């Protein structure tokens, strides 16, 4: 019969506990990095959509203005 040695159990626990805590910290750290990456990407996407919308708006407005100038010029020349 093998008798358990209390000192060995204590030593194993001393080693195991910090390793578990470090593992948790690493997982939490990776989770936070992933979360930041997703939020950062979302914000970049949001900015790109806003910018795209603004460019589209400017293009439409410019097109309307050019169209009006052409229309007015044609009216004047007739």
PyMOL Python script that loads the backbone (N, CA, C, O; Angstrom):
from pymol import cmd

cmd.read_pdbstr("""\
ATOM      1  N   UNK A   1       0.834  -1.179   0.000  1.00  0.00           N
ATOM      2  CA  UNK A   1       0.000   0.000   0.000  1.00  0.00           C
ATOM      3  C   UNK A   1       0.884   1.250   0.000  1.00  0.00           C
ATOM      4  O   UNK A   1       1.826   1.374   0.782  1.00  0.00           O
ATOM      5  N   UNK A   2       0.545   2.164  -0.902  1.00  0.00           N
ATOM      6  CA  UNK A   2       1.315   3.405  -0.992  1.00  0.00           C
ATOM      7  C   UNK A   2       0.632   4.452  -0.126  1.00  0.00           C
ATOM      8  O   UNK A   2      -0.563   4.719  -0.254  1.00  0.00           O
ATOM      9  N   UNK A   3       1.412   5.020   0.738  1.00  0.00           N
ATOM     10  CA  UNK A   3       0.874   6.042   1.625  1.00  0.00           C
ATOM     11  C   UNK A   3       1.083   7.413   0.987  1.00  0.00           C
ATOM     12  O   UNK A   3       2.172   7.720   0.501  1.00  0.00           O
ATOM     13  N   UNK A   4       0.031   8.237   0.991  1.00  0.00           N
ATOM     14  CA  UNK A   4       0.140   9.580   0.401  1.00  0.00           C
ATOM     15  C   UNK A   4       1.026  10.455   1.280  1.00  0.00           C
ATOM     16  O   UNK A   4       0.927  10.442   2.507  1.00  0.00           O
ATOM     17  N   UNK A   5       1.852  11.178   0.651  1.00  0.00           N
ATOM     18  CA  UNK A   5       2.725  12.091   1.358  1.00  0.00           C
ATOM     19  C   UNK A   5       2.100  13.484   1.297  1.00  0.00           C
ATOM     20  O   UNK A   5       1.915  14.032   0.210  1.00  0.00           O
ATOM     21  N   UNK A   6       1.782  14.045   2.424  1.00  0.00           N
ATOM     22  CA  UNK A   6       1.124  15.361   2.499  1.00  0.00           C
ATOM     23  C   UNK A   6       1.996  16.460   1.890  1.00  0.00           C
ATOM     24  O   UNK A   6       1.478  17.394   1.277  1.00  0.00           O
ATOM     25  N   UNK A   7       3.306  16.352   2.055  1.00  0.00           N
ATOM     26  CA  UNK A   7       4.207  17.367   1.510  1.00  0.00           C
ATOM     27  C   UNK A   7       4.158  17.388  -0.015  1.00  0.00           C
ATOM     28  O   UNK A   7       4.210  18.451  -0.634  1.00  0.00           O
ATOM     29  N   UNK A   8       4.057  16.187  -0.621  1.00  0.00           N
ATOM     30  CA  UNK A   8       3.976  16.118  -2.084  1.00  0.00           C
ATOM     31  C   UNK A   8       2.689  16.780  -2.563  1.00  0.00           C
ATOM     32  O   UNK A   8       2.699  17.528  -3.541  1.00  0.00           O
ATOM     33  N   UNK A   9       1.579  16.504  -1.874  1.00  0.00           N
ATOM     34  CA  UNK A   9       0.292  17.113  -2.246  1.00  0.00           C
ATOM     35  C   UNK A   9       0.370  18.640  -2.161  1.00  0.00           C
ATOM     36  O   UNK A   9      -0.125  19.342  -3.042  1.00  0.00           O
ATOM     37  N   UNK A  10       0.999  19.147  -1.091  1.00  0.00           N
ATOM     38  CA  UNK A  10       1.128  20.602  -0.926  1.00  0.00           C
ATOM     39  C   UNK A  10       1.987  21.206  -2.040  1.00  0.00           C
ATOM     40  O   UNK A  10       1.665  22.263  -2.584  1.00  0.00           O
ATOM     41  N   UNK A  11       3.081  20.520  -2.370  1.00  0.00           N
ATOM     42  CA  UNK A  11       3.979  21.004  -3.418  1.00  0.00           C
ATOM     43  C   UNK A  11       3.268  21.043  -4.762  1.00  0.00           C
ATOM     44  O   UNK A  11       3.376  22.020  -5.503  1.00  0.00           O
ATOM     45  N   UNK A  12       2.540  19.973  -5.071  1.00  0.00           N
ATOM     46  CA  UNK A  12       1.801  19.913  -6.336  1.00  0.00           C
ATOM     47  C   UNK A  12       0.777  21.041  -6.385  1.00  0.00           C
ATOM     48  O   UNK A  12       0.615  21.687  -7.420  1.00  0.00           O
ATOM     49  N   UNK A  13       0.087  21.280  -5.276  1.00  0.00           N
ATOM     50  CA  UNK A  13      -0.916  22.350  -5.232  1.00  0.00           C
ATOM     51  C   UNK A  13      -0.256  23.717  -5.435  1.00  0.00           C
ATOM     52  O   UNK A  13      -0.806  24.576  -6.123  1.00  0.00           O
ATOM     53  N   UNK A  14       0.926  23.919  -4.835  1.00  0.00           N
ATOM     54  CA  UNK A  14       1.641  25.188  -4.988  1.00  0.00           C
ATOM     55  C   UNK A  14       2.017  25.438  -6.448  1.00  0.00           C
ATOM     56  O   UNK A  14       2.019  26.582  -6.903  1.00  0.00           O
ATOM     57  N   UNK A  15       2.329  24.389  -7.165  1.00  0.00           N
ATOM     58  CA  UNK A  15       2.702  24.525  -8.574  1.00  0.00           C
ATOM     59  C   UNK A  15       1.455  24.658  -9.439  1.00  0.00           C
ATOM     60  O   UNK A  15       1.427  25.464 -10.369  1.00  0.00           O
ATOM     61  N   UNK A  16       0.427  23.873  -9.138  1.00  0.00           N
ATOM     62  CA  UNK A  16      -0.781  23.823  -9.971  1.00  0.00           C
ATOM     63  C   UNK A  16      -1.571  25.124  -9.909  1.00  0.00           C
ATOM     64  O   UNK A  16      -2.024  25.614 -10.943  1.00  0.00           O
ATOM     65  N   UNK A  17      -1.744  25.692  -8.720  1.00  0.00           N
ATOM     66  CA  UNK A  17      -2.553  26.912  -8.574  1.00  0.00           C
ATOM     67  C   UNK A  17      -2.038  28.071  -9.424  1.00  0.00           C
ATOM     68  O   UNK A  17      -2.818  28.658 -10.173  1.00  0.00           O
ATOM     69  N   UNK A  18      -0.749  28.425  -9.336  1.00  0.00           N
ATOM     70  CA  UNK A  18      -0.265  29.530 -10.180  1.00  0.00           C
ATOM     71  C   UNK A  18      -0.411  29.245 -11.675  1.00  0.00           C
ATOM     72  O   UNK A  18      -0.722  30.144 -12.457  1.00  0.00           O
ATOM     73  N   UNK A  19      -0.183  27.983 -12.067  1.00  0.00           N
ATOM     74  CA  UNK A  19      -0.305  27.634 -13.480  1.00  0.00           C
ATOM     75  C   UNK A  19      -1.744  27.832 -13.936  1.00  0.00           C
ATOM     76  O   UNK A  19      -1.977  28.342 -15.032  1.00  0.00           O
ATOM     77  N   UNK A  20      -2.719  27.435 -13.111  1.00  0.00           N
ATOM     78  CA  UNK A  20      -4.132  27.637 -13.451  1.00  0.00           C
ATOM     79  C   UNK A  20      -4.431  29.130 -13.586  1.00  0.00           C
ATOM     80  O   UNK A  20      -5.119  29.555 -14.515  1.00  0.00           O
ATOM     81  N   UNK A  21      -3.904  29.920 -12.646  1.00  0.00           N
ATOM     82  CA  UNK A  21      -4.154  31.368 -12.690  1.00  0.00           C
ATOM     83  C   UNK A  21      -3.528  32.000 -13.927  1.00  0.00           C
ATOM     84  O   UNK A  21      -4.139  32.851 -14.573  1.00  0.00           O
ATOM     85  N   UNK A  22      -2.312  31.585 -14.252  1.00  0.00           N
ATOM     86  CA  UNK A  22      -1.645  32.113 -15.451  1.00  0.00           C
ATOM     87  C   UNK A  22      -2.437  31.725 -16.688  1.00  0.00           C
ATOM     88  O   UNK A  22      -2.632  32.536 -17.593  1.00  0.00           O
ATOM     89  N   UNK A  23      -2.894  30.470 -16.718  1.00  0.00           N
ATOM     90  CA  UNK A  23      -3.707  30.012 -17.852  1.00  0.00           C
ATOM     91  C   UNK A  23      -4.958  30.853 -18.012  1.00  0.00           C
ATOM     92  O   UNK A  23      -5.324  31.226 -19.127  1.00  0.00           O
ATOM     93  N   UNK A  24      -5.619  31.153 -16.894  1.00  0.00           N
ATOM     94  CA  UNK A  24      -6.830  31.991 -16.932  1.00  0.00           C
ATOM     95  C   UNK A  24      -6.501  33.382 -17.455  1.00  0.00           C
ATOM     96  O   UNK A  24      -7.232  33.930 -18.281  1.00  0.00           O
ATOM     97  N   UNK A  25      -5.397  33.952 -16.973  1.00  0.00           N
ATOM     98  CA  UNK A  25      -4.991  35.290 -17.412  1.00  0.00           C
ATOM     99  C   UNK A  25      -4.709  35.317 -18.907  1.00  0.00           C
ATOM    100  O   UNK A  25      -5.091  36.253 -19.609  1.00  0.00           O
ATOM    101  N   UNK A  26      -4.029  34.267 -19.383  1.00  0.00           N
ATOM    102  CA  UNK A  26      -3.710  34.197 -20.811  1.00  0.00           C
ATOM    103  C   UNK A  26      -5.000  34.124 -21.618  1.00  0.00           C
ATOM    104  O   UNK A  26      -5.150  34.828 -22.617  1.00  0.00           O
ATOM    105  N   UNK A  27      -5.932  33.272 -21.187  1.00  0.00           N
ATOM    106  CA  UNK A  27      -7.208  33.136 -21.898  1.00  0.00           C
ATOM    107  C   UNK A  27      -7.964  34.458 -21.861  1.00  0.00           C
ATOM    108  O   UNK A  27      -8.487  34.899 -22.884  1.00  0.00           O
ATOM    109  N   UNK A  28      -8.029  35.096 -20.691  1.00  0.00           N
ATOM    110  CA  UNK A  28      -8.707  36.393 -20.587  1.00  0.00           C
ATOM    111  C   UNK A  28      -8.034  37.427 -21.469  1.00  0.00           C
ATOM    112  O   UNK A  28      -8.705  38.213 -22.138  1.00  0.00           O
ATOM    113  N   UNK A  29      -6.705  37.429 -21.470  1.00  0.00           N
ATOM    114  CA  UNK A  29      -5.954  38.375 -22.306  1.00  0.00           C
ATOM    115  C   UNK A  29      -6.270  38.176 -23.773  1.00  0.00           C
ATOM    116  O   UNK A  29      -6.493  39.143 -24.502  1.00  0.00           O
ATOM    117  N   UNK A  30      -6.290  36.920 -24.213  1.00  0.00           N
ATOM    118  CA  UNK A  30      -6.600  36.631 -25.617  1.00  0.00           C
ATOM    119  C   UNK A  30      -8.023  37.053 -25.926  1.00  0.00           C
ATOM    120  O   UNK A  30      -8.296  37.610 -26.989  1.00  0.00           O
ATOM    121  N   UNK A  31      -8.939  36.783 -24.986  1.00  0.00           N
ATOM    122  CA  UNK A  31     -10.336  37.193 -25.165  1.00  0.00           C
ATOM    123  C   UNK A  31     -10.450  38.698 -25.323  1.00  0.00           C
ATOM    124  O   UNK A  31     -11.187  39.188 -26.178  1.00  0.00           O
ATOM    125  N   UNK A  32      -9.714  39.430 -24.490  1.00  0.00           N
ATOM    126  CA  UNK A  32      -9.762  40.892 -24.564  1.00  0.00           C
ATOM    127  C   UNK A  32      -9.171  41.401 -25.869  1.00  0.00           C
ATOM    128  O   UNK A  32      -9.699  42.337 -26.470  1.00  0.00           O
ATOM    129  N   UNK A  33      -8.077  40.790 -26.308  1.00  0.00           N
ATOM    130  CA  UNK A  33      -7.462  41.199 -27.575  1.00  0.00           C
ATOM    131  C   UNK A  33      -8.436  40.946 -28.716  1.00  0.00           C
ATOM    132  O   UNK A  33      -8.614  41.794 -29.591  1.00  0.00           O
ATOM    133  N   UNK A  34      -9.064  39.773 -28.702  1.00  0.00           N
ATOM    134  CA  UNK A  34     -10.022  39.444 -29.761  1.00  0.00           C
ATOM    135  C   UNK A  34     -11.184  40.432 -29.741  1.00  0.00           C
ATOM    136  O   UNK A  34     -11.645  40.883 -30.790  1.00  0.00           O
ATOM    137  N   UNK A  35     -11.651  40.762 -28.544  1.00  0.00           N
ATOM    138  CA  UNK A  35     -12.769  41.700 -28.388  1.00  0.00           C
ATOM    139  C   UNK A  35     -12.380  43.067 -28.955  1.00  0.00           C
ATOM    140  O   UNK A  35     -13.151  43.686 -29.688  1.00  0.00           O
ATOM    141  N   UNK A  36     -11.178  43.528 -28.610  1.00  0.00           N
ATOM    142  CA  UNK A  36     -10.696  44.812 -29.119  1.00  0.00           C
ATOM    143  C   UNK A  36     -10.576  44.787 -30.634  1.00  0.00           C
ATOM    144  O   UNK A  36     -10.920  45.753 -31.315  1.00  0.00           O
ATOM    145  N   UNK A  37     -10.080  43.660 -31.156  1.00  0.00           N
ATOM    146  CA  UNK A  37      -9.924  43.537 -32.607  1.00  0.00           C
ATOM    147  C   UNK A  37     -11.273  43.617 -33.289  1.00  0.00           C
ATOM    148  O   UNK A  37     -11.424  44.310 -34.295  1.00  0.00           O
ATOM    149  N   UNK A  38     -12.259  42.910 -32.748  1.00  0.00           N
ATOM    150  CA  UNK A  38     -13.603  42.917 -33.341  1.00  0.00           C
ATOM    151  C   UNK A  38     -14.179  44.322 -33.275  1.00  0.00           C
ATOM    152  O   UNK A  38     -14.712  44.817 -34.268  1.00  0.00           O
ATOM    153  N   UNK A  39     -14.081  44.973 -32.117  1.00  0.00           N
ATOM    154  CA  UNK A  39     -14.616  46.326 -31.986  1.00  0.00           C
ATOM    155  C   UNK A  39     -13.880  47.286 -32.911  1.00  0.00           C
ATOM    156  O   UNK A  39     -14.498  48.145 -33.540  1.00  0.00           O
ATOM    157  N   UNK A  40     -12.566  47.141 -32.993  1.00  0.00           N
ATOM    158  CA  UNK A  40     -11.780  47.997 -33.886  1.00  0.00           C
ATOM    159  C   UNK A  40     -12.195  47.801 -35.329  1.00  0.00           C
ATOM    160  O   UNK A  40     -12.348  48.767 -36.076  1.00  0.00           O
ATOM    161  N   UNK A  41     -12.377  46.554 -35.719  1.00  0.00           N
ATOM    162  CA  UNK A  41     -12.797  46.261 -37.091  1.00  0.00           C
ATOM    163  C   UNK A  41     -14.177  46.825 -37.347  1.00  0.00           C
ATOM    164  O   UNK A  41     -14.440  47.379 -38.414  1.00  0.00           O
ATOM    165  N   UNK A  42     -15.065  46.686 -36.366  1.00  0.00           N
ATOM    166  CA  UNK A  42     -16.424  47.210 -36.502  1.00  0.00           C
ATOM    167  C   UNK A  42     -16.382  48.723 -36.685  1.00  0.00           C
ATOM    168  O   UNK A  42     -17.083  49.276 -37.533  1.00  0.00           O
ATOM    169  N   UNK A  43     -15.551  49.388 -35.879  1.00  0.00           N
ATOM    170  CA  UNK A  43     -15.440  50.844 -35.993  1.00  0.00           C
ATOM    171  C   UNK A  43     -14.870  51.252 -37.350  1.00  0.00           C
ATOM    172  O   UNK A  43     -15.326  52.224 -37.951  1.00  0.00           O
ATOM    173  N   UNK A  44     -13.877  50.510 -37.828  1.00  0.00           N
ATOM    174  CA  UNK A  44     -13.305  50.808 -39.144  1.00  0.00           C
ATOM    175  C   UNK A  44     -14.368  50.612 -40.211  1.00  0.00           C
ATOM    176  O   UNK A  44     -14.508  51.433 -41.118  1.00  0.00           O
ATOM    177  N   UNK A  45     -15.116  49.522 -40.100  1.00  0.00           N
ATOM    178  CA  UNK A  45     -16.191  49.254 -41.061  1.00  0.00           C
ATOM    179  C   UNK A  45     -17.232  50.354 -41.044  1.00  0.00           C
ATOM    180  O   UNK A  45     -17.716  50.787 -42.089  1.00  0.00           O
ATOM    181  N   UNK A  46     -17.570  50.800 -39.846  1.00  0.00           N
ATOM    182  CA  UNK A  46     -18.564  51.861 -39.679  1.00  0.00           C
ATOM    183  C   UNK A  46     -18.068  53.144 -40.353  1.00  0.00           C
ATOM    184  O   UNK A  46     -18.816  53.821 -41.058  1.00  0.00           O
ATOM    185  N   UNK A  47     -16.790  53.463 -40.120  1.00  0.00           N
ATOM    186  CA  UNK A  47     -16.204  54.659 -40.733  1.00  0.00           C
ATOM    187  C   UNK A  47     -16.196  54.542 -42.251  1.00  0.00           C
ATOM    188  O   UNK A  47     -16.483  55.506 -42.960  1.00  0.00           O
ATOM    189  N   UNK A  48     -15.865  53.352 -42.740  1.00  0.00           N
ATOM    190  CA  UNK A  48     -15.828  53.149 -44.193  1.00  0.00           C
ATOM    191  C   UNK A  48     -17.220  53.336 -44.784  1.00  0.00           C
ATOM    192  O   UNK A  48     -17.373  53.937 -45.848  1.00  0.00           O
ATOM    193  N   UNK A  49     -18.232  52.820 -44.092  1.00  0.00           N
ATOM    194  CA  UNK A  49     -19.612  52.971 -44.577  1.00  0.00           C
ATOM    195  C   UNK A  49     -20.001  54.445 -44.573  1.00  0.00           C
ATOM    196  O   UNK A  49     -20.577  54.940 -45.542  1.00  0.00           O
ATOM    197  N   UNK A  50     -19.684  55.151 -43.480  1.00  0.00           N
ATOM    198  CA  UNK A  50     -20.011  56.585 -43.405  1.00  0.00           C
ATOM    199  C   UNK A  50     -19.302  57.351 -44.518  1.00  0.00           C
ATOM    200  O   UNK A  50     -19.904  58.183 -45.197  1.00  0.00           O
ATOM    201  N   UNK A  51     -18.023  57.061 -44.693  1.00  0.00           N
ATOM    202  CA  UNK A  51     -17.243  57.748 -45.720  1.00  0.00           C
ATOM    203  C   UNK A  51     -17.800  57.441 -47.094  1.00  0.00           C
ATOM    204  O   UNK A  51     -17.936  58.334 -47.930  1.00  0.00           O
ATOM    205  N   UNK A  52     -18.122  56.178 -47.329  1.00  0.00           N
ATOM    206  CA  UNK A  52     -18.707  55.782 -48.613  1.00  0.00           C
ATOM    207  C   UNK A  52     -20.006  56.508 -48.866  1.00  0.00           C
ATOM    208  O   UNK A  52     -20.273  56.945 -49.985  1.00  0.00           O
ATOM    209  N   UNK A  53     -20.813  56.638 -47.832  1.00  0.00           N
ATOM    210  CA  UNK A  53     -22.090  57.340 -47.961  1.00  0.00           C
ATOM    211  C   UNK A  53     -21.849  58.813 -48.278  1.00  0.00           C
ATOM    212  O   UNK A  53     -22.538  59.394 -49.116  1.00  0.00           O
ATOM    213  N   UNK A  54     -20.875  59.409 -47.609  1.00  0.00           N
ATOM    214  CA  UNK A  54     -20.566  60.820 -47.861  1.00  0.00           C
ATOM    215  C   UNK A  54     -20.048  61.028 -49.276  1.00  0.00           C
ATOM    216  O   UNK A  54     -20.415  61.998 -49.939  1.00  0.00           O
ATOM    217  N   UNK A  55     -19.196  60.118 -49.739  1.00  0.00           N
ATOM    218  CA  UNK A  55     -18.679  60.222 -51.105  1.00  0.00           C
ATOM    219  C   UNK A  55     -19.828  60.091 -52.088  1.00  0.00           C
ATOM    220  O   UNK A  55     -19.921  60.845 -53.056  1.00  0.00           O
ATOM    221  N   UNK A  56     -20.711  59.116 -51.828  1.00  0.00           N
ATOM    222  CA  UNK A  56     -21.874  58.935 -52.703  1.00  0.00           C
ATOM    223  C   UNK A  56     -22.741  60.177 -52.744  1.00  0.00           C
ATOM    224  O   UNK A  56     -23.211  60.585 -53.806  1.00  0.00           O
ATOM    225  N   UNK A  57     -22.948  60.770 -51.589  1.00  0.00           N
ATOM    226  CA  UNK A  57     -23.775  61.977 -51.474  1.00  0.00           C
ATOM    227  C   UNK A  57     -23.138  63.121 -52.269  1.00  0.00           C
ATOM    228  O   UNK A  57     -23.814  63.828 -53.016  1.00  0.00           O
ATOM    229  N   UNK A  58     -21.823  63.287 -52.092  1.00  0.00           N
ATOM    230  CA  UNK A  58     -21.109  64.348 -52.816  1.00  0.00           C
ATOM    231  C   UNK A  58     -21.182  64.129 -54.320  1.00  0.00           C
ATOM    232  O   UNK A  58     -21.370  65.075 -55.084  1.00  0.00           O
ATOM    233  N   UNK A  59     -21.031  62.878 -54.740  1.00  0.00           N
ATOM    234  CA  UNK A  59     -21.074  62.565 -56.172  1.00  0.00           C
ATOM    235  C   UNK A  59     -22.443  62.896 -56.741  1.00  0.00           C
ATOM    236  O   UNK A  59     -22.548  63.484 -57.817  1.00  0.00           O
ATOM    237  N   UNK A  60     -23.492  62.518 -56.020  1.00  0.00           N
ATOM    238  CA  UNK A  60     -24.863  62.807 -56.480  1.00  0.00           C
ATOM    239  C   UNK A  60     -25.076  64.311 -56.563  1.00  0.00           C
ATOM    240  O   UNK A  60     -25.593  64.814 -57.561  1.00  0.00           O
ATOM    241  N   UNK A  61     -24.677  65.037 -55.511  1.00  0.00           N
ATOM    242  CA  UNK A  61     -24.849  66.494 -55.506  1.00  0.00           C
ATOM    243  C   UNK A  61     -24.070  67.144 -56.645  1.00  0.00           C
ATOM    244  O   UNK A  61     -24.577  68.041 -57.318  1.00  0.00           O
ATOM    245  N   UNK A  62     -22.835  66.687 -56.859  1.00  0.00           N
ATOM    246  CA  UNK A  62     -22.022  67.237 -57.946  1.00  0.00           C
ATOM    247  C   UNK A  62     -22.682  66.947 -59.285  1.00  0.00           C
ATOM    248  O   UNK A  62     -22.748  67.814 -60.156  1.00  0.00           O
ATOM    249  N   UNK A  63     -23.170  65.724 -59.443  1.00  0.00           N
ATOM    250  CA  UNK A  63     -23.863  65.345 -60.684  1.00  0.00           C
ATOM    251  C   UNK A  63     -25.073  66.221 -60.931  1.00  0.00           C
ATOM    252  O   UNK A  63     -25.327  66.627 -62.065  1.00  0.00           O
ATOM    253  N   UNK A  64     -25.822  66.516 -59.880  1.00  0.00           N
ATOM    254  CA  UNK A  64     -27.011  67.377 -60.010  1.00  0.00           C
ATOM    255  C   UNK A  64     -26.597  68.779 -60.451  1.00  0.00           C
ATOM    256  O   UNK A  64     -27.221  69.383 -61.323  1.00  0.00           O
ATOM    257  N   UNK A  65     -25.529  69.283 -59.826  1.00  0.00           N
ATOM    258  CA  UNK A  65     -25.063  70.637 -60.156  1.00  0.00           C
ATOM    259  C   UNK A  65     -24.568  70.704 -61.596  1.00  0.00           C
ATOM    260  O   UNK A  65     -24.888  71.643 -62.324  1.00  0.00           O
ATOM    261  N   UNK A  66     -23.779  69.697 -62.009  1.00  0.00           N
ATOM    262  CA  UNK A  66     -23.274  69.663 -63.385  1.00  0.00           C
ATOM    263  C   UNK A  66     -24.446  69.553 -64.349  1.00  0.00           C
ATOM    264  O   UNK A  66     -24.491  70.241 -65.369  1.00  0.00           O
ATOM    265  N   UNK A  67     -25.392  68.684 -64.018  1.00  0.00           N
ATOM    266  CA  UNK A  67     -26.585  68.520 -64.869  1.00  0.00           C
ATOM    267  C   UNK A  67     -27.342  69.822 -65.009  1.00  0.00           C
ATOM    268  O   UNK A  67     -27.808  70.153 -66.099  1.00  0.00           O
ATOM    269  N   UNK A  68     -27.473  70.571 -63.919  1.00  0.00           N
ATOM    270  CA  UNK A  68     -28.197  71.845 -63.950  1.00  0.00           C
ATOM    271  C   UNK A  68     -27.457  72.857 -64.823  1.00  0.00           C
ATOM    272  O   UNK A  68     -28.076  73.573 -65.610  1.00  0.00           O
ATOM    273  N   UNK A  69     -26.143  72.915 -64.683  1.00  0.00           N
ATOM    274  CA  UNK A  69     -25.344  73.845 -65.485  1.00  0.00           C
ATOM    275  C   UNK A  69     -25.489  73.514 -66.966  1.00  0.00           C
ATOM    276  O   UNK A  69     -25.674  74.411 -67.789  1.00  0.00           O
ATOM    277  N   UNK A  70     -25.406  72.232 -67.306  1.00  0.00           N
ATOM    278  CA  UNK A  70     -25.556  71.816 -68.707  1.00  0.00           C
ATOM    279  C   UNK A  70     -26.943  72.185 -69.205  1.00  0.00           C
ATOM    280  O   UNK A  70     -27.095  72.718 -70.304  1.00  0.00           O
ATOM    281  N   UNK A  71     -27.949  71.901 -68.397  1.00  0.00           N
ATOM    282  CA  UNK A  71     -29.342  72.190 -68.768  1.00  0.00           C
ATOM    283  C   UNK A  71     -29.522  73.696 -68.989  1.00  0.00           C
ATOM    284  O   UNK A  71     -30.112  74.114 -69.986  1.00  0.00           O
ATOM    285  N   UNK A  72     -29.011  74.506 -68.054  1.00  0.00           N
ATOM    286  CA  UNK A  72     -29.127  75.965 -68.175  1.00  0.00           C
ATOM    287  C   UNK A  72     -28.374  76.474 -69.407  1.00  0.00           C
ATOM    288  O   UNK A  72     -28.855  77.366 -70.106  1.00  0.00           O
ATOM    289  N   UNK A  73     -27.200  75.910 -69.668  1.00  0.00           N
ATOM    290  CA  UNK A  73     -26.399  76.315 -70.825  1.00  0.00           C
ATOM    291  C   UNK A  73     -27.133  75.987 -72.122  1.00  0.00           C
ATOM    292  O   UNK A  73     -27.143  76.792 -73.052  1.00  0.00           O
ATOM    293  N   UNK A  74     -27.738  74.822 -72.184  1.00  0.00           N
ATOM    294  CA  UNK A  74     -28.483  74.414 -73.381  1.00  0.00           C
ATOM    295  C   UNK A  74     -29.663  75.356 -73.596  1.00  0.00           C
ATOM    296  O   UNK A  74     -29.945  75.753 -74.727  1.00  0.00           O
ATOM    297  N   UNK A  75     -30.359  75.719 -72.506  1.00  0.00           N
ATOM    298  CA  UNK A  75     -31.504  76.639 -72.611  1.00  0.00           C
ATOM    299  C   UNK A  75     -31.053  77.998 -73.153  1.00  0.00           C
ATOM    300  O   UNK A  75     -31.709  78.577 -74.019  1.00  0.00           O
ATOM    301  N   UNK A  76     -29.923  78.502 -72.633  1.00  0.00           N
ATOM    302  CA  UNK A  76     -29.429  79.814 -73.047  1.00  0.00           C
ATOM    303  C   UNK A  76     -29.005  79.810 -74.512  1.00  0.00           C
ATOM    304  O   UNK A  76     -29.220  80.792 -75.221  1.00  0.00           O
ATOM    305  N   UNK A  77     -28.405  78.711 -74.969  1.00  0.00           N
ATOM    306  CA  UNK A  77     -27.910  78.676 -76.344  1.00  0.00           C
ATOM    307  C   UNK A  77     -29.042  78.476 -77.353  1.00  0.00           C
ATOM    308  O   UNK A  77     -28.866  78.760 -78.537  1.00  0.00           O
ATOM    309  N   UNK A  78     -30.186  77.997 -76.904  1.00  0.00           N
ATOM    310  CA  UNK A  78     -31.320  77.809 -77.830  1.00  0.00           C
ATOM    311  C   UNK A  78     -32.063  79.077 -77.913  1.00  0.00           C
ATOM    312  O   UNK A  78     -33.059  79.163 -78.632  1.00  0.00           O
TER     313      UNK A  78
END
""", "prot")
cmd.dss("prot")
cmd.show_as("cartoon", "prot")
cmd.util.cbc("prot")
cmd.orient("prot")
